[in-house]
Every structure is written in structure tokens, then in C-alpha cells.
């Protein structure tokens, strides 16, 4: 059952958040040694800046409405809905509230849950140390809170599971913050003022210090704003997501690109967030773009698709801010015989990251373009030698074909996943890198017109920012999943994967290839733009 739950969650992320792979591509920067994600130290969260924001007319309806997406319905099936209905945390909370209501002769045991789950609400989410969106704050408006607060204050004085954890100053009043222990090592905080109720998933979101009682000033101010009677203060997170008032119906889920990219979003600052709206029974996707950070106001990927091999499992372009690489290149330059910082001025336009079924999930290929005045190719060799560790010498290959000259560098490297041969090549205005050198060779073959390109069946390369082939992607996921679950070492999890993961991947294989199309870009400032999903030729 545990394996089933884990697999259900992973399939959900893979099926519905395929757009997240746009940012996952940036994990390749680790191979170059271009810095690492800043640590997320337990619950030392910045409560004023969540990673995601959900606005909904009903939290209880959200899982069911997710299943209206055909892909999600076929891949997740009803198990997803039943899991969230019967999750351990929800059942534990329901049981604790029932016990408190029974022992103290109250009438709101199940009503309190319905008050939160069946009402319009905002849910802000923060990533945990493992990178998952684990911590949350729920804010709802409800007119029947007065009696609940009075009873909660009395219960906190004599109940073993509820106590007063502290207080906040809201609108000139002292508001108590209650802690509710609802399961083993599970405690939530809640506070209410007027018609507002705020629930925090963990005490560490508000309190810390050696005694566990010291308040975080920023967190206290944020929660106090959520509890304020004025809507302008309640919408404390809206500005950073560039959101207006609450949606008239359905749901809206906004996720910051920094979370989706594992902290690498500064390298493509123009892409700030992704959003999924459920309106009138259908889901729509949007992307938040900052036109002022787009080079010459353009996000044009037309130069990338003609050199990328045909039929990728997944392929995405991102509007890279190449000047953001200068500090990293400066650090790497200290290990080289010549400066590599000028490379930040040589590269231009978006970069693409692509996964292919002939390779592995951890070995995507990265392609970028450089200006005609890029200078000496040797500087790329210096960068490669400095960024790729290993004791073996770097092997350099030069050549010439009908398209001009090319230079290729490679080095054999021993890694935790086995021996690999990373390669970097420059040919004309194309720069290509992969931990799998064979993918670099495929790009060079496409450039020489010796292999089909991703653009061959692409009607609009300038506005296409992503390609997904569900069948090929499913096979790649299955390969990786079973490679990490050897039959001799992990018989139980492998059996669970066979029973629960494989049928869902088989369902995923039935879907046609899709492309992500960004038809319009903001002329200036930051704005949400529609992201279209279109079927492509197989």
C-alpha cells in the first residue's frame, strides 16, 4: 500500500506537471559545476514567499476535478481520489477532532473539516528539505467561527491534544494560536480572527529557537495579514504571483519556476511561474513571463529545433539569461589557463534540454546558440576541462563538413552511476553538451543533414517551447524505475511497480505526441500568457 501511494504521487507529477521538466533541464548545470541550489534548512522557511499558491472554491473538489483531464483520469484512475480521501493525515485529523468533540460534548468534530475543505480557500505551499511541497498554510473565510474560538480556548486548558502555542497581534487584538496534535509526530497550528481562519501544517513554520516557542517576525506578520479583515491584506501572496482577485469558479494553481527548476531559475529569470486554471469544466495552462528580462523582448526557439534530433521523449527550451553565468564562469576561470567569462557574451537566445529514449533520464542533451563573433573555440575546451572532473585526459576532435568546421571535446569520467563520457562540441553557431557523448554526436549528425531533425514535422518552431512524446517518455520512466529496483534487492517494491506503475505507463503510451506553444509574449513588464497544448505528427 505504501509503495502504491508513493507511485500514485509520482505518476501524478509526471502526468500533470510535464511542464515542470522545462526547469528540470537546468539540473544539467550541475554537470558543469555551475553552482548548486541554496539549502532549504528544514523549517527555516520564508513564510512571506511560498513556492506555490492554490486558489480554489472547494479544496475537497480539487482532486476530483484533476481527474477530468483525460490523461490524469487514465493514468491515475480513481485510486488517486480514494487515496486523498483516505490519507493517513486526514483520517488522523478527523479521528482527533471526533475524539475532542465527543469528550468535550461539542458538535463540530466533522464540521470543522468540512468548514475548511468545502469552502473557498487559499493554500500556500513551501518546499521541504527534500524539495517536495510539504508545508502549507490554508486560509479561509467563514462566518461561524465565534463559537468555535470560544470552545477552542476552553479545550486548550484541559485537553491532552490541544494547547495554546502562542499569540499574534491582529488588527489591534491579541489572537491565540492553538496547536493540535492529531497523530504521531503530527501537529498543526491554527488561529482565527473575525471571519478568518488560518491553519499551518507544522509548528516550525511559525515558531522556532531552542525552546521551540520563539516567534519568527516575518512569519508572524504574514499570518497576521492572512487573518486581517481587509481583503487587501489577506491577499498577501498575490503580488508576487501577479494574480488578481479570487477566481470566479473552479481552481487556480500557480507554481514558481524557482521551485520547478530546483533553484536554478536565476539562469532564466524571464520565466517566473506556471499556472493551471480550472474554469467551466476545463483546465488551461499559462506561463508568467517578464518581458523586461527577455533579450530583445523575444523568446524565439526557431534556431534550436533544426539541430535537435527527431522524436525526443521530452524537449524544452528556456529563455536563458546568459549574463547570469558570469559569476560562475569567473569561478571556473580560476582553474583554466585563459579566461572563460567572455563566453557569457558569446551565447545568445534560449537554450534547449532534451531527453531521448536511447539514453537515460540523467543524461539529457543541452543545445544553445552563439553569435557569429563568438571568437576562439579554444575557450570552450578550457571551460569543458575545468567543469568536468576526472583524471583521464580530455580528448579533442576537429573536423570539417559541408556545414563548416566543428570541434568536439570528451573525457571519460567514473560516477556513482557508472562510467560515462561527457562531451561538448561547437559547430558553427551551435553549442551542444551532454553527459552522454552519443547524444552530442546525434546533434552533429542532424546539423550535417545526416539524421532527421525535431523541426522536420514542426509547423511553428518560433513559438514552440516544448515537445512531449508520452509513449517514449513512458518507456524511459519504466527503464529508470526498474533499473533502481533490482529484482534481487527490491522484490517488494519491484512487484508493486509491476502491478501499479506499469499499467499507468501503458495508458500513457496511448497518447499522441504533444507540443507546447506560446503564441504571444508580453510587450513589456510581467504578464501571464496562454500556453497551448497541441497534438503533433508521430
N, C-alpha and C positions, 0 to 999 in steps of 0.2 A: 504493500500500500504506500509506503514511504517513497519507494522508487517511482511509483505511478504518479504521485503528487509532484515530485521533482521534474519528471519528464513532461507532465502537463504544463508546468510553468515554462519550461524551456521551449516547448513547442509553441506556446502562445507567443513568446518573444520572437521566435524565429518566423512565425507565420504573419503576425500582425505588425511587427516592428521591423520589417525588412529594411525600411528606410534608415534604421539605426546603423546599418552596415556602411552607410556613407562615412560616418565618423569612425567606425571600427577600422576602416582602412588606415587611419593615421597611426595605428599600432605599429605599423612598419617603421615609423620614425625611430622606434626603439633599436631596430637593427642598425641604424646609422649612428646610434648613440646620441640622438638629439634630445636629451633630457628625458625626464620621467614625470609621471603625474604627481602633483603635490599630494602628500599623505592626507588621508581622511582619518583623523585620530579618534576612533571610537565615536563618542557622542559630543565631541568638541565641534558642534555644528554652528554654522552661521544661520540662525533661525530667521534672519531677515531676507535670506536669499535661498529659497528652495530650488531643487533641481527640476521639479515638475509640479504642475498645478492642474487639478481636475475640478471643473465646474459642472455640476450636474443637478438635474431636477429630482433625481432619486438615486441614491447610491445602490440600493438593492436591485434596481433595474439595469445597472451598468453591465454586469456580466451577461445578462440575457441579451442585451442589445448588441454586445460584441459578437454574439453568435449569429446575428443577422448577416454578417459578412460571409458569403458562401465559402470562402477559403477557410475562415475560422470555424465555421459550422462543420465542414468536412474533416478538418484536421483535429479540432479539439473535441467535437461532439458534445454530448450532454454531460460528460464526465466533468468538464471544466465548471459548469454551472453547479453541479452537485458538490464538487469539491469546496467551492467558496461558500456554499450554503452550509456545509458540514465541516468547515475547517476547525481545527483544534482550538484556535484562539477564540473564534466566535462562539463555539459551544462552551468553552470555559467561562467566557464573559457572561453568556446567558445563564449558565448554572449559578455563578456567583450572585448575579442580580436577583435571581429567583430565591436563592437562599436568604439573602439580606431582606428581600421583601417579605418572605414568609416569617422569618424570626422577629421582624420588627413590625409585622402586621401592616405592611404597605401594599399599595395597589399598582405600583409602577415597575414591577420586575421586568416583564417583556415589553412594556410600553416605552421604556427608556431606549431600548434598542431600536424599536420602530420609529421613535421620535428622531433618531439620527439617520437611520437607513432609508426611511421613506420620505424624507424632506429634502427640499433644495439645500445643497451643501457645497462647500469648497473644501477640497483636500489638497494640502501642500505636502510634498514628499521630498525627503532628503536621502542621499546615498549613505550607506553604512561603510565600514572599513573594507568590506569585500566588494564594494562597488554597486551593490543592489539597492533599489529604492525600498528601504526597510522601515524608515522612521517617517511618521506622518503626523499632521495636525488637521483635525476636522473642525470646521466652523459652521454652525447652523443658526438660523433664527427660528425661535419658537415662542409662542405667547403663553405657554403653560409651564413656565419654569419657576415661578414664585414658590409654589408648594413643594416642588422638588428640592429647591435650595434649603428651605426651612427643615425638611426632613433629613437631608444630607448632613446638615450641621449637627443635628441631634444624634444621628447614627455614628458620625465620626468620633463622638466622645466615648462610645462603648462597644464598637464593633471591631472584631479582630482583622477584618479585611479592608476596612476603610478608615482613613485618618486624615487630619488636616496637615498638608505638607508645607504650606506657607501661605502667602497672601500677595496680591497685586493691587496697585493703586490704579483705578479705572474711573475716569470722569469724576474725580474728587472723592471717590469712595474706596474703602478697603474691601477687596474681594478675596474670599478664601479660595485656596487651591487645594483640592482633595486628591488623595492618592488611593487608588483601588487595586488591591492585589487580587487578581482574578484567576491565576493559575500559578504553577510552579515557576518561580523567577519571571513572572509576568506582572507588571504593574503599569497602570496608565494614570495620567493626571487629567483632571477636568475642573473647569471653572465656569461660572455663569454670572452674567450681569444683565439685568433688564430682560430683553428677549434673546440674548446671545448666549450660546453655549460653545465652548472650545474644549476639545479633547486632544491630549498629546499622548503618543504611543509609548513614551518612555520618560521616566522622571529626569534622566540625564539631559533631556532636551531643554529643561528649564533650570535645573539645579545641578550643582557640581561641587568641586572642592573636596578637601579631605573628609569633611563631615557629611558630604552629600546634600547639604542644605543651603550652601551659598548660591545666591541667585546670579544669573547671567544678565547683566544690564540690557544688552541688545535683545536677548530672548524675552525678557520681561516686557520690554517696550513693544515688541512685536505682538505678543499675546494680548497685552492691554489694548492695542489697536484693534485686534480682531474682536475684542469684547465691547468696543466702543459703540454707542448708539448711532453715530453718524456713518452713513454708508461710505463716505469718502475715506474715513479712517479704516473701516472694515476691509476695504479693497487694497490692503497694504501691499499685496504682491502684484497687482495688475500692471503697474507701470513698467516693471522690468520684463514682463511678458508682452507688453504692448497690447493689452486687452481692454476692451470697453466694459460695459456693464454685463451682468449675468446673461447667459444665453436664454432666449425666449422659451426654448424647449430642448429636450434631449441632453446631450453631454458635450463637453469640450475638454480635450486632454492636450496640454501643452508641455513639451519636454525640451529642456535646454540642450543645445548642441554640445556644450561642455561635458554634460553627463554622458551623452551618446558616444562621444569621442574619447572617453576615458581621460579627460583633462587636456586634450590636445587642441581644443577649439581656438586658442590664440593663433594657431597657424592658419586658420581660415575664419578670421573674425567676422567676415561679411555674412556668414551663415550662423544665425544666432539661436534658432529653435525650430522645432517641428510641431505641428498641431494636427489633431484629428477631431473633427466635429461630427456629431450625430444629429442630423436635423431631418425631420419629415421621413423618418424610417430609413435613411441612408447615411453612410459615412463619407466624409470628404477630407482630403489631406491639404495642408498648407505649409509653407515654409516662410520663416521670418528672415528677411534679407535686409542688410544695411547697405544701401546704395553708396554711401559715402566711403565705404571700405572696399568697394569693388573697383578694380583697376580700370580706369576709363569708363566706369559705370557699366561694365559688361561682364557677363557670366556666360561666355561662349565656349562650348566644348567641341566645336567642329574640327579643330586641329587634332584632337585626341583619337576619335573613333576610327579614322582611316589607318592608324598604325597599330590598333589593338586587334588581337586575333579574334576570329569569329566564334560565336557561341560561348560566351563566358557563363559561368554559373551565376555570378553576380558581378556587376561592374558599376562603379560610381565615380563621378567627378565632383571635386570640391573647389571652391574659389580660394586658392591659397594666397596668403599674404606673404610673399617671398621675403619682404624686408624683416619679417618677424624671425627669420632664420639667422640674422646677423650675429646675435649673441652666441648662438650655438656654433656657428661656423668659426667665430673668433676663438671659442674654446678648443675646437678641433684643430684650428690652425696652429695652436701651440705645439702640436705633435707632428707638424709637417715641415718640409724644407721651404715651402712657399705659401704665402697667404691664400686662404680659400674664401675669405669673406666676400670678395668680389662676385662670387657665384650668386649671391642673393640678388645682384643686379642683372645677372645674365638670364635667369629664369623668368618666365612670364606666363600669365594666363592660368587657367585651372590645371589641376593635376588629377589623374585617374588612378584608381586602385581596383584591380580585378582579380577574381578568384576563378580558377578553371578546374574542371573535373579531372584533368590529367595531373593535377598537382595536389596540394594539401591546403587546409584552411589556414595554417600558419605561414604559408608561403605565397601571398598574393604578389602580383607584379604591379609596379608603380611606373607611370609614364607621365612625363612633363615635357614642355617645350621651352626652348631657349631662343633668345634673339639672334639675329644674323650676325651681330657684332659681339658674339659671346667670348671671343678670344681663344687662348690656347687650350686645347683639350687636356693638356697635362695636369691642369689644376683639378680636373675630375678624378684623375688617377690618384692624386695626393689625398683628396677627400676620401676616396674608397679605402686607401691603405690605412688612413688614420681612424676611420669609423669602424671598419671590420677587423675585429681582433683575430688572433691566431698566429701560430708560429711559422706556418708554411709561407713561402714567398708568394707575392702577387704575380699572377701570370697575365701578361699583356698581349693582345692580339690586334693587329691592324689589318685593314683590307680596303678594297675599293670595288664598287659595283656600279651599275648603271645609274644609281641614285646618288653616287658620290662616295666619299671616304667614311669609314667608321672605325672606332676604337672600342675595344672591349677589355675589361679587367675582371679577373676572377681569383678567388682564393678558397682553398679547402679549409673548412672550419669544423671542429668537433663540438657538438652541442648536446644538451640533455636529451634531445630528440633524435640523436644520431648524427652521422656525418652529412654535411651539406656543403654546397658550392655556390655561395652568393656571387652575383655578377652585376656589374654596372657597365653600360655601354652608351656612347654618344654617336649619333649618326645624323648628319645634317642638323636640323633644329630639334631633333628628338633625343630625350634623355630617358633611359629606362633602367630600372633596378628591380631585382628580386632575389630572395634567399634561394630560390630555385633557378639556377642559371639556365635551365632549359626554356623557361618562360621568356627570358631575355632573348634567347635565340629565336623563339617564335615571333616576337615583336619585330626583330630584324628581318625575318623572312617575310612578314607581312609588308614591311616597308619596301622590300625588293620586289613586291608583287608575286612572290612565290607561294603565298598562302592567302586564303580569304580573310577579309577584314571585317570587324564588327560593323563598319559603316555600309557594307555592301547591301544590306536589306533595311537600312535605317533611313526613313523618309525625311527626318529633320534633325540632323546632328547638332546644329547650333543650339537647339532648345532641349535636347535630350540630356539629362543629367544622371540617368541610371538605367541599367538593364538587369533584369532578373529572369533566369530560366529555372522555374520551380523543379522540373524533373532532374536537371543536372545538379542543382543545389541540394535536393533531397538525397541524391546518391552520395554527394560529398559529405553531407552531415552523417549519413549512415556509416560511411567509411570511417570517419573520425570517431564516432560514438563507439563502434565495435573495436576499433584499434585501442581505445583506452579501457576496454572491458575484456581482457583476455579470458577465454573460457575456463582456463585452469585456475586463475586467480580471483575472478569475479563471477562465479557461476550464477549467483542470485540476481545481481544487477543485470547481467547479460540476458538472463531469462526474462527479466522484467522488460528490458529493451526490446527483445524479440516479440513479446506479447503486446506491448503498448506503443512503443515508438515506431516500429516498422509499419504497422497498418496506417498510421498517420502520415508517415513519409510516402507510403504508396498512394494515399489520397492526394498528397501534394504533387506527386508526379503527373497527375492527370491534368494539371492546369497549364495553359499555354504560356509562352514567354511574355513578359511584360516590360514596358519601358516607362520611365518616369519623365514627364515632360513639364518644363517650366516655360509656359508661353510668354509670360510677362515679367519684367523686373521693375522695381520701384525707380522712379526717375531721380528721387533724392530722399534722404532720410531713411527711416526704418519702417518697413510695412510687411504685412502678411500677404503672400501671393499664392494663388491656387497651384497645387501640384497634381497634375493629371496622370492617371494610370491607363495606359493603352496597350492592347494586345499587339504583338509583333509577329512577323512571319517566322516559322520554325526553321 
